[in-house]
Amino acid sequence: MSSIQKNRIEGEPMKNTVIVHYHSQHGNYFDYSLWKWIDFHEGTDSQFSGFDSFGLVGNLTIDSPFFLEHIYVIVKNHNWSIKTRDFRIQRNSGVPKTEVWIVEGDDTLYYSHQAAITSHYYCHRDSHAFDMAMNYQYFDYQWGFQGWVGYQYQKEKTEFRLWAPTSAKVDLIFYQTTDDKSSIDYIVPMERGVIINLANHLYNTHGVWFATIEHDLNFQAYAYRVYYRDKTFQDTRDPYSIATTANVPLF
């Protein structure tokens, strides 16, 4: 989740956040944890904190006086008799959190869910899910959109647009508070655009999802729930938000 209001106070430790998704092709998730470390420091054990349709989810936050360009992780069981290779997670400056996907038996570190589900080791493999990367020119021609995306806030209403052409369904999730562990308040299904205009991508809306909320959303926390063709889903912050407050978008 993300925000457009609160910036980090000068002198505060920087929270370097990484979210790790782990998929077991055999569905075996008992007794697994994450071993994390940074350069010139000893590693520490971190428990997975949740579960989604892909598998285990671990939220790692490392406080540091500066931005960390990379963090290392291993997925392991309690006695290290089962473990992955060392994964070096590259982080991009200016991005508040980094999200990665690890598939059991696959040495590739994936930086998108869409790429991870093409892995031969993923038990619900969708070999067509990575069309955007493999055939990017055709994909851009077919699905490109040059209108505004994100949200446009007014006191009486807020409009949302999310470009997600490979998604089967998208919901807007609104939370009760801005806390990281807040409960969901309500969910609004988004509607997919229907216009195909390959000659003018300003109007090529068939890969864009829309919703309009007709009341004041000032200080309202939200996220997107994106459903994929393999019937899995992922909750994600607004990719067009430029700052963070407890990883929650606010108005």
HELIX and SHEET records of a PDB file:
HELIX    1   1 HIS A  113  ALA A  116  1                                   4    
HELIX    2   2 ASP A  131  MET A  134  1                                   4    
HELIX    3   3 TYR A  136  TRP A  143  1                                   8    
SHEET    1   A 4 GLY A  50  PHE A  51  0                                        
SHEET    2   A 4 LEU A  56  SER A  64 -1                                        
SHEET    3   A 4 MET A  14  HIS A  23 -1                                        
SHEET    4   A 4 LYS A  97  VAL A 103  1                                        
SHEET    1   B 4 THR A  44  GLN A  47  0                                        
SHEET    2   B 4 TYR A  32  TRP A  37 -1                                        
SHEET    3   B 4 HIS A  70  ASN A  77 -1                                        
SHEET    4   B 4 PHE A  87  GLN A  90 -1                                        
SHEET    1   C 4 GLY A 150  GLN A 154  0                                        
SHEET    2   C 4 LYS A 157  TRP A 163 -1                                        
SHEET    3   C 4 VAL A 208  ILE A 213 -1                                        
SHEET    4   C 4 GLU A 191  ARG A 192 -1                                        
SHEET    1   D 4 ILE A 184  PRO A 189  0                                        
SHEET    2   D 4 LYS A 169  TYR A 175 -1                                        
SHEET    3   D 4 TYR A 222  TYR A 227 -1                                        
SHEET    4   D 4 PHE A 233  THR A 236 -1                                        
END                                                                             
